[in-house]
Amino acid sequence: IVIAGAVSISSFVALSLTPMLSTKLLKTRHKRSKAYNFTEKYFIAFNKAYQSSLDKFLNKKYVSLIVLSIAGILIFVLWKTIPAEMAPLEDRSQMSIGITSQEGATYDYNLKYVEAVTDLVEKTIPESDKVIGMIWGSGGGFVRLTLTDPSERKRSQQEIAGQLSGELRKMTQARANVIQQSTFGGRRAGLPIQYVLQAPTIEKLREILPRFMAEVHDNPTFVMADVNLRFTKPELQIVINRDKANLLGVSTQNIGQTLQLALSGQRFGYFIMNGKQYQILGELKREDRNKPLDLKSLYVRNDKGDMVQLDNFVTLQESTAPPQLYRYNRFVAATISSGLADGKTISQGIEEMDKIAAKVLDDSFRTALSGDSKDFMESSSSLMFAFLLAIVLIFLVLSAQFESFKDPVIVMMSVPLALTGALFFMWYFNVTMNIFSQIGLIMLIGLVTKNGILIVEFANQRKEAGMNKFEAIRFASAARFRPILMTSLSTILGVLPLALGWGEGAQSRVAMGIAVVGGLTISTFLTLYVVPAIYVFISSESKKIKK
């Protein structure tokens, strides 16, 4: 919206106020300045050199097809090579450490570990400003770390997080993950990879999870991987021998009621004493229910009124169960969360997860994404749609303006050249394919087509004046050479501060700046040769206009 509004206003000013101000401010000069006389001869020589090289290129115009073919191949290769992510992590001078302890850990145990983590942070991270530790009951804890301003430290937030992750791996009493807030996550802070496994039954999920997590831990792409579904809660199962129970006249209902009354602390009623109401709760004494064997010592009444000990028809089995069950799209689900190794991006992490899923899971399983991984996939598909829509809209507008389908095709030949330049610069400067660089690619479509429009429109005018298409495109290219250089250089220099990445939050701006600068630089040079050659290929000779 901002760019569209700025272009609309500037177009209005260029078509209305600029001509009016020109009549008032510009004056006819019969004598040029020394600076003009000094520089003009170089510009004229530059223009002649371009015209001479263009003549040689047009004599071998088939080279333009080779250039476009190479550009298409490079676009395909570089698009597959450049790693993709949602957005580059910004240095927000804060991060957090999520701590998960084993099932049944006491408050004192968690407190001791959280204090050890805070001490580690204060000793190993000199850039730390504030360190706050919190404990979540018996499930673990949380440490929030605030850093000094980026201008006051030499290391970036990502470098500090990498060092801290390495130190935390040595502390094996509990699991600790360094979490950096994502650029578009708002207050949400989580690991970048969130991969959901969906299974028809909890038994199948329990069977496959160890193999899946073993593959994840062995993969060098992932660090500090974890799963939210853990079978760590101790459980005691009571197995009833129904045949023996029937012979002794004991029903399963009586067994269940006996266990409930003995262990559940059920409320039987109320009583009032000294004007206050108290609950009546029934259960065995603590010393009579501390051990699993105490359950077999309970007695239950049979259908004849006799007391029968549970040991006669009950066996005990120890097992584990998950403290909490998770569901996704009505399936039993488990979410694998993981950080990424240095130099790896979300796209590479998701690709590796898909490979592991194809290797380990059978057809009864389904997979999905959550968190930042889901946002990344949704944004990628949306921006690709916007990119294609921009190309179609520009083609339709140019077709209406030129009243032809040939001329827009000639003009649009500058788009693959711009994409090649942008992707090459992104690959060379190690910039990922993220939402900012993709926005820069979309901007390029509108920025680079203006060079082709300048050449093609003026060449059509020369054809109407009686020139053949070869002479018309030669004359138009030479006449529009200086305006194309001026507009392209002004745009490149205007975007250059973004590519240089000065100031805070530069990680996001650099991606867009490098994409735009690279695309404009390469396309400006190649458009001056490729578009005239394609014009000679596609455009038809001028027709005589009847008076």
N, C-alpha and C positions, 0 to 999 in steps of 0.2 A: 504494500500500500504506500509506504514512504517513497520508494523508488518511482512507482507509477505517478504519484502526486508531484514529485519533483520534476519528472520529465514533462508532465502536462503543463506545469507552470512555466518551465523554461521554454517550451515550444511556443506558448502564448507570448512570452516576452520577446522571443526571437522573431516572431512574425508581426509584432505590433510595435512595441516600444523601441526595439533595436533600429528598425528603419527610420523611425521618427528622430531618435537621438543622432543617427548618422547624418541626417540633413542639417542638424544644428551644430554638431561638434566637429565633423570632418571638414577639412579645408583642402582645396586644390593646391598642391605644392609643385612649383616648377623646378625647384632645386632640391635634390635629395641630400640627406645628411651623410657624413663621412662613414658612419657605422653601416648605413644601407649600402653605400657604394662598395664598402669593403667586403661585406658578407654576400651581397647579391651575386657576385661572380662565382662564388663557391656553390650557391644554390643552383645557379644555371648549369654549372658543370655537373653537379649531382643529378639534375633532371636529365641532361643529355646522356649521362652514363646509364641511367635507368632506361631511357628510351632505346639506347643501343642494345642493352642486354635483353630488353623485351622483344626487340625484333629478332634476335637470335633464338629466343625461347619460342616465339610464335612459329618460326620456321621448323621447329621440332616440337610442335604442339602436342604430340602423343605423349611426351614426357609428363604432361599434366595428369594424364590418366594413371601413370606409374606412381606419381606423387600421391594422388588420392588413394590408390590401392595400398601403398605403404602406410598412409595415414590410417586407413581402416584397420589394417593388421595391428598397428601399434596401439590403436584404441582398444581393440579386443584383448591384446596381451597385457597392456598396462592396467586395464580395468580389472582383470583377473589377478594381477600381481599385487596391486596396491591394497594393503589391508584396510578393512572398513570398521568403523565404530560409530556409536551414536553421536558422541561429541568428545573432543579432547578434554581431559581432566583439567580443571582450572585450579590454580593455587589459591585456595580460600583460607589458608593459614589455620586449618583445623582438620582434625581427623578423630576417629573413635576406634576403640578396641572392644570388640564383642567377645565375651568370655562365656564358655559353656562347660560346666563341670559334669562329672559322672552322676548318674541317677543315685539319689540318696545321700548326696554330699551335704554335710551339715553347714550351718551358718558360719561357724568358726572356720571351717575348712575354706569356704569361699572368701571369707574376709582375709584370711592369711594370704591366699593367692592374689587377690586384688591388690593388697598392699605391696606384695612383691612386684607386681606389674608396674604400679605407680613408682616404686623405688627405681626399677629398671629404667623407666622413661626419664626420670629426673637425672639419673646418672649418665645415660648414654646419649640423650638428646639435649645438647646445650641450647638449641634454638627454642626449647619449650618455654612457654610463658605461664600457662595455667594447666594444672593436671587435676582432674576431679574423678574420683572413683565412686561407683555405686554398686550395690549388691541386690540381685533379684531373688530374694528368699533362698531357696535351696537349689535353684536352677543355674546359677552362675552370677555374672556381674557385667559391669560396663565401665569403661574408662574413657573420658573425654579429654582430648589433648588440644590445647590452643597454642599455636606457634606465634612467634614474633612476625612483624610485617615483612614481606618479601624483600623490601629494600634494606632491611637490617640483618639479613642472613645471606650466606653464600650458597646454601643448598636449597633446592626446590622441595616442595611438599612431597612430590613423588619419590625423590631420592631418600628423604627421611623415612617415608613409609616403607621403602624397600629394606633399609637397614633395620627398622623396627621389626619387620616381619621375620627377618633372619634371626634376630635375638629371641623373639617369642617362640620360635620352633624349638629352642633349647629347653624351654620351660614346659615339661611334659605332664605336670600335675593336672592340667586342664587344657582345653582347646581355646586358643585366643586368635582372633582374626583382626587384622587391621582393615578398617573400612573408611574409604574416602567418599565424601558426598559427591554424587554425580552432578554434572552440569545442569541437567534438566530435571533432577529428582526432587526439587524443592527441599523439604525437610527430610525426605526419605533418603536413608543411607543404607546401602546394602552391597553385597558382592556383585560384580558385573554379570556373572554367569548364573542364571536361574533356570535349571532344566527340570521339567516335571515329567515323571514316569507315571503312567496310568495303567492299572492292572484290574482284571475282573474280580480277583479275590486277594485278600491280605496274605494268604499262604503263598501265592505265586510271587507276590512282591517281596515277601520275606526270603524266598528261595533265590531270587535273582539279584537282590541288592548287593550282597557281598561280592559277587563276580563283577558287577557293574562298577562298584566303588574301587575294586582292585585295579581295574583298567584305568579309571580316572586318576588314581594315585600314581600309576606308572607312566602316565602321559606327561611329558615335560611342559606342555602348554598350561597346565593348571597348578596352582599352589593353594595350600590351605583349604582343600576341598572338604565338604561336609554334607550330610544329609539330615533333613529334619525328622525323618521317621526312624526312630531308634528302638530296638527291641531290648530295652535295658531295665524295664520295671520288673522286679521279681514277683512271681505269681505262684501260688500254691493251688493246684487243681485237685479236687476231691472226686475220685472215680468210684461210682457205686456199682457193686456187683448185684444186679437186679434179681438174679435167680436166688441168691442167698437171702436177699432182703425179703423176697416174697415168701420163701420158706419160713422165715422168722416172723412174718406178719407185719413187716415195717414198710410203709409207703414212702416214696420220695418226697411227698408233701410234708410228712412228719419230720424227715431228715432236714429239709430246708428250713422249716420253722424252728427246729432245735438250734441249728447253726445261727440263725438270725437272732434269736433271743439271747444266745450266749455271747455273740461277738459284735453285733451291730450297734449296741447302745440305744435300742429302740425306746421311745417314750411310751410309758404305760398310762400316764395320767398326770394329775397335779395334786398338790396338797398345799394348804394355807397354814402358815405358822407365823404368829406375831404380826398379823396383818399383811404378810407378803406371800406371794404365790411362788411355789417351786415346782420344777418338773420332776417326774419320777422316771428315771432311766435305768434299764436293766441290762447288765452284762456281767461276765465272769470277772473275778479279780485278775489283776495284771499278772500275778505269779502263776495263775492257772491257765493262761493263754499266751505265754511267751514263746513256747516251742511248738513246732508243727505236730509233734507227737501228742500234744495236749488235746488236739482235735479228736484223735481216736479214743481218748479216755472219756468222751462225753457219752451220755446214755440217752436213748430215745424210747418212748413208750410204743409198744406194738399194739395190734388190734385186740389182744387179750388183756391189756392193761399191765403187762409185765415190762420191766426195764431191760433193754438190750443195749450192750455197748457197741459203739460204731466200729470198733476194731474188727468185729465179726464179719462185716460185709463192705468195708470202705478201705480203699488204698489211696495214698497221697503221691502226687507227682509234682516235682518242682520244675518250673519253666519261666520264661520271660515273655513280656508283652510290651507293646509300645505305650508310653504314658498318655499319648494322644493320637487319635486317628485323623488323617487328613483326606479330604476329597476334592477332586477337581473334575468338573463336568459330570458329576454323579458317579465317578469312578474312584476307587481307592487309589490314593496317589502319594507319591514321595517326591520332594523337591531337592535336587542336588544343587548346592551353592558352591561356588568356587571363585577364587581370585585368579588373576592372569599373571603369567611369568613376564619378566621384563621384555618389552618389544612385541608382545602379543596383544591382539585386539579382540573385541567381542565377536567379530565375524569369524575369526580363526577358532575361537573357543567353541562357538556354536557348531562349526563344521566338524571339529574333533568330537564333540558330544554326539553328533549325528552318526559319525563313523563307529563310535563305541556302541551306540544303540543298534545299529545295523548288525554288528558283530555278536552282541550278547542277547538281545531281546528276540522273542518269537512274535508271531503274527497276532497273538492275543493282547499285546501291549500297544499302548498309544503314547505319544510324546507331545509335549507342549512347552511353551516358554512363558516365563513370568518375569516381573520386575524390569530391570534395564534391558535384558535380552529381548523381551517382548516389545518394549518401546523402540528398540533399534530396528527390528524387523518391520514394524508398522511404519516407521518414518522412512525407511528405505523404499518400500513399495510406494508410499505416497509421493515422495520426491521424484521417483522414476516416472510416475504418471504425470506430474507437473512438468517434467522435462519434455516428455513426448507431446504434451498438450501445447507447450510453448512453441515447439517446432511447427505443429499443425496450424496454430493460430497465425504465426508469422507468415507461413506459406500462403494461407488464405487471404490475409491482408495484402500481401505483395501481389497476389494474382489479381485482386480487385483493382489495385493501383496501376499495375502495368497492363491490365486487360489482356493478360497472356499467362499461360502456364509454363512457357519456356523460360522467360526471364526470371521468375522466382527460383526455378531450379538452378540457374546460373548463380544467382545471389547466394543461395543456401549452400553452395559448395565451400563457402568460407567456414561453415560450422564444423565439419570434421577436422579442418586444419586447426581451428581454435581448440577443439577438444584434445587433439594430439599434443599441442603445446602445453595446455593446462595439465594433462595427465603426466607428461614428461617432467615438467617442473615439480609436480607433487611427488613423483617417484624419486627424483634427484635430491630433493630437499627433505625426503623422508616424512612427508605429510600424509596422514591417513585420509581415507574417503569417509568424511563425516558430514553432518548436516550443513556445516558452514561451507565446506568445499563444494558440496552439491549445489548450494544456493549460488556460489560463484560460477559454477558451470551453467546454471540456468541464466544468470545475468549475461554470460558471454554470448548466448544466442542472439540477444538483442544488440549487444555492443559491436559484434564483428560483422553483422549483416549490413551495417551502414556503409562500410567500405565498398562492398559489392554494389550497393544501391547507387553510390556516387558514380561508379564507373559505368554500370549498365545503363542508367538513365541518360547520362550524357552521350554515350555511344548511340542510343536510340535516336536522340536528337540529331546527331550527325548523320545517321542514315536517312532521316527524313529530309535533311538538307541536300541529299544526293550522293553521299559517300557510300562505297560498298562497306560491308561489315568488317573487313580486315582493316581498312584505313580508318573506319570509324572507331574501332576499339583501340587502335594505336593512338589516335588523336585524343580520345577520351582518357585513356590511362595516363598519358603524359600531362594532360591538362589537370587531372584530379590527383596527380602524384603529391603535390605539396599540401593540399587540403587534407588528404588521407593521413599524411605524416603528422600534421599539426593536431588533428583530432585524436589520433591514436596515442601520440606522445603525451598530450595533455591528460588523457584518461589514465595512461600507465603511471605518470608521475603523481596523479591524484590518488591512485590506489596504492602506490609504493609504501607510504607509511604503514598501511595495514600489513603488508608483507614483511616489513622490517620488524614488527612485533615489539614496539616500545610500550612500556607501562604495564600496569596490572591487567590481568585478563587477556594478555596478548596471545595465549595459546589458541583461543577461538578465532581471533581476527587474522592470525597468520595463515590459517588454512584457506580462508576466502581470498586474502590478498595474493597469495602465491598462485592460486588457480586463475585469478583474473589477469594478473601480470603475465604469467606464462602463456595463457591463451592469446592475449592481445599481441604479445611480442612475436610469437611464431606466426600467427594468422596474418598480421599486418604485412610481414615480409612475403609470405607465400601467396597471399591473396593478390598482390600486385602482379603476379605472373600466372597463377592458376586460373583466376576468374577470366582474364582476357582470352586465355587459350580455350577454356570451356565455352566462352562466348562464340569463338570462331567455330567450334564444333556444333553447337546447338542452334544458335540464332540463325534466322533465315535472312536472305538478302532483302533489302528494302524494296517496297513496291512503289510504283509511280502513283502519286496522288492526283486524282482527277480534279481539275479546277472547275 
